[in-house]
Amino acid sequence: MEKSRTRSTLLIGLVVAFALAAMCLLAGCQGNNDEQKIKEVLNKELTINDQSIKSFTDGVGSVSEFEQMGIDINDFAKTLFEGYSYNIDSVKVNGNTATAEVTFKIKDLKKAMQSAQTEIQNLAQTADVSDLDSLYKQAGQIIMTSLKNTSDMSTTTHTIDLTKDGSNWKVTDQNQLSTIGSKLFGDLSSL
């Protein structure tokens, strides 16, 4: 009888241990599942493609200054994004909210423009200023060449807040991404 009770106790103990292990495993999988879903959302939001370049160029506003310098805004954006990368450093989930630390790497627009500015100032001192259209076009060529040739990269880390809506994750406020863009690119109107 004692042997039977010991076997029953052992069997119950094994079932309980298995159930606890299964619950822990499932809980861990849920956390990883949320993290994976968040990474998928961020990859969709942060990957550069033709649509995101169009959104970027639409957000620049007036492109008349670019046109005056003979710069195609789409070519400018594509050149700017050459070498762009990001890394999702960490994701922290807290119930239905999460934060992600993301490091961005992109051409250093400020340094490229500083280099171009020096060349444009030299051009302005020696050029025929009676033909301003030609002068603007030459300045545009200098800007594009400087941007194409720059090897200076800017690296910054930003926190992105996310919210769970049902089983889907989304960036809490799309303005966060615009703010990050502004920090990465600076004020394009200064060109």
C-alpha positions as CSV (number, residue, x, y, z in Angstrom):
1,M,0.0,0.0,0.0
2,E,2.8,2.3,0.9
3,K,4.5,1.6,-2.5
4,S,1.2,2.5,-4.3
5,R,0.9,5.8,-2.4
6,T,4.5,6.7,-3.2
7,R,4.0,6.0,-6.9
8,S,0.8,8.1,-6.8
9,T,2.6,11.0,-5.1
10,L,5.5,10.7,-7.5
11,L,3.1,10.6,-10.5
12,I,1.2,13.7,-9.2
13,G,4.5,15.5,-8.6
14,L,5.7,14.7,-12.1
15,V,2.4,16.0,-13.6
16,V,2.6,19.2,-11.6
17,A,6.2,19.7,-12.5
18,F,5.4,19.1,-16.2
19,A,2.4,21.5,-16.0
20,L,4.6,24.2,-14.4
21,A,7.3,23.7,-17.0
22,A,4.8,24.0,-19.8
23,M,3.3,27.2,-18.3
24,C,6.7,28.8,-17.9
25,L,7.6,27.8,-21.5
26,L,4.4,29.2,-22.8
27,A,4.9,32.4,-20.9
28,G,8.4,32.7,-22.2
29,C,7.2,32.1,-25.7
30,Q,4.5,34.8,-25.4
31,G,7.1,37.3,-24.4
32,N,9.3,36.3,-27.3
33,N,6.3,36.4,-29.6
34,D,5.5,40.0,-28.5
35,E,9.2,40.9,-29.0
36,Q,9.2,39.3,-32.4
37,K,6.0,41.1,-33.4
38,I,7.4,44.4,-32.2
39,K,10.6,43.8,-34.3
40,E,8.4,43.1,-37.3
41,V,6.5,46.3,-36.9
42,L,9.7,48.3,-36.5
43,N,11.3,46.7,-39.5
44,K,8.3,47.7,-41.5
45,E,8.4,51.3,-40.2
46,L,12.1,51.8,-40.5
47,T,13.1,50.0,-43.7
48,I,13.9,52.4,-46.5
49,N,12.2,51.6,-49.8
50,D,10.6,53.5,-52.7
51,Q,7.5,54.3,-50.7
52,S,9.4,55.5,-47.6
53,I,11.6,57.7,-49.9
54,K,8.4,59.2,-51.4
55,S,7.0,59.8,-47.9
56,F,10.3,61.5,-47.0
57,T,10.3,63.7,-50.1
58,D,6.6,64.6,-49.6
59,G,7.5,65.7,-46.1
60,V,10.3,68.0,-47.2
61,G,7.6,70.5,-48.2
62,S,8.5,73.1,-50.8
63,V,11.1,71.7,-53.2
64,S,11.5,75.0,-55.2
65,E,14.9,75.6,-53.7
66,F,16.0,72.1,-54.8
67,E,14.5,72.7,-58.3
68,Q,16.3,76.1,-58.5
69,M,19.6,74.3,-57.9
70,G,18.8,71.6,-60.4
71,I,18.6,68.9,-57.7
72,D,16.0,66.2,-58.1
73,I,14.5,65.6,-54.7
74,N,14.2,61.9,-55.2
75,D,17.9,61.6,-56.3
76,F,18.8,63.7,-53.2
77,A,16.8,61.3,-50.9
78,K,18.3,58.2,-52.5
79,T,21.8,59.5,-52.1
80,L,21.2,60.6,-48.5
81,F,19.9,57.1,-47.7
82,E,22.9,55.3,-49.2
83,G,24.5,53.4,-46.3
84,Y,21.5,53.9,-44.0
85,S,21.1,51.2,-41.4
86,Y,19.4,50.6,-38.1
87,N,19.7,48.1,-35.3
88,I,17.0,47.3,-32.8
89,D,19.2,47.2,-29.7
90,S,16.6,46.1,-27.2
91,V,12.8,45.6,-26.7
92,K,11.2,45.9,-23.3
93,V,7.6,44.7,-23.0
94,N,5.5,45.8,-20.1
95,G,1.9,44.4,-20.6
96,N,0.3,46.3,-23.5
97,T,3.1,48.8,-23.8
98,A,6.7,48.5,-24.9
99,T,9.8,50.5,-25.7
100,A,12.5,49.8,-28.2
101,E,16.0,51.2,-28.3
102,V,17.0,51.7,-31.9
103,T,20.4,52.9,-33.2
104,F,20.4,54.6,-36.6
105,K,23.3,55.1,-38.9
106,I,23.0,57.5,-41.9
107,K,25.1,59.9,-43.9
108,D,26.0,63.0,-41.8
109,L,24.1,65.6,-43.8
110,K,25.4,68.4,-41.7
111,K,29.1,67.6,-42.5
112,A,28.3,67.0,-46.1
113,M,26.6,70.4,-46.3
114,Q,29.5,72.1,-44.5
115,S,31.9,70.7,-47.1
116,A,29.6,71.9,-49.9
117,Q,29.2,75.3,-48.4
118,T,33.0,75.9,-48.5
119,E,33.1,75.0,-52.2
120,I,30.0,77.1,-52.9
121,Q,31.6,80.1,-51.2
122,N,34.7,79.7,-53.3
123,L,32.5,79.4,-56.4
124,A,30.6,82.6,-55.5
125,Q,33.9,84.5,-55.2
126,T,35.1,83.5,-58.7
127,A,31.9,83.0,-60.7
128,D,30.1,85.3,-63.0
129,V,27.2,86.4,-60.8
130,S,25.3,87.9,-63.8
131,D,24.1,84.4,-64.5
132,L,22.4,83.4,-61.2
133,D,20.6,80.4,-62.7
134,S,23.9,78.9,-63.7
135,L,25.4,79.7,-60.4
136,Y,22.5,78.0,-58.6
137,K,22.8,74.9,-60.8
138,Q,26.6,74.7,-60.1
139,A,25.8,75.0,-56.4
140,G,23.4,72.1,-56.7
141,Q,26.0,70.0,-58.4
142,I,28.4,70.7,-55.6
143,I,25.8,69.7,-53.0
144,M,25.0,66.4,-54.7
145,T,28.7,65.6,-55.2
146,S,29.5,66.4,-51.6
147,L,26.6,64.2,-50.4
148,K,27.6,61.3,-52.8
149,N,31.2,61.5,-51.7
150,T,30.8,61.9,-48.0
151,S,32.0,59.0,-45.9
152,D,31.0,60.7,-42.6
153,M,28.2,58.8,-40.9
154,S,26.0,59.9,-38.1
155,T,25.0,57.4,-35.4
156,T,22.2,58.1,-32.9
157,T,20.1,56.0,-30.6
158,H,16.4,56.7,-30.0
159,T,13.6,55.2,-27.9
160,I,10.4,54.3,-29.7
161,D,7.2,53.7,-27.7
162,L,4.8,51.0,-28.9
163,T,1.3,50.0,-27.8
164,K,-0.5,46.6,-28.2
165,D,-3.9,46.8,-29.8
166,G,-5.5,43.4,-29.5
167,S,-2.8,41.1,-30.7
168,N,-1.1,43.7,-32.9
169,W,1.7,46.1,-31.9
170,K,1.9,49.6,-33.3
171,V,4.1,52.7,-32.8
172,T,2.3,54.7,-30.2
173,D,2.6,58.0,-31.9
174,Q,3.7,58.3,-35.6
175,N,5.1,61.8,-34.7
176,Q,7.9,60.0,-32.9
177,L,9.2,58.8,-36.2
178,S,9.0,62.3,-37.7
179,T,10.9,63.7,-34.7
180,I,13.6,61.0,-35.1
181,G,13.8,62.0,-38.8
182,S,14.2,65.6,-37.9
183,K,17.0,64.7,-35.5
184,L,18.7,62.5,-38.1
185,F,18.5,65.0,-41.0
186,G,18.3,68.4,-39.4
187,D,16.6,71.2,-41.1
188,L,16.6,70.6,-44.9
189,S,15.4,74.2,-45.5
190,S,18.9,75.4,-44.6
191,L,20.2,74.1,-48.0
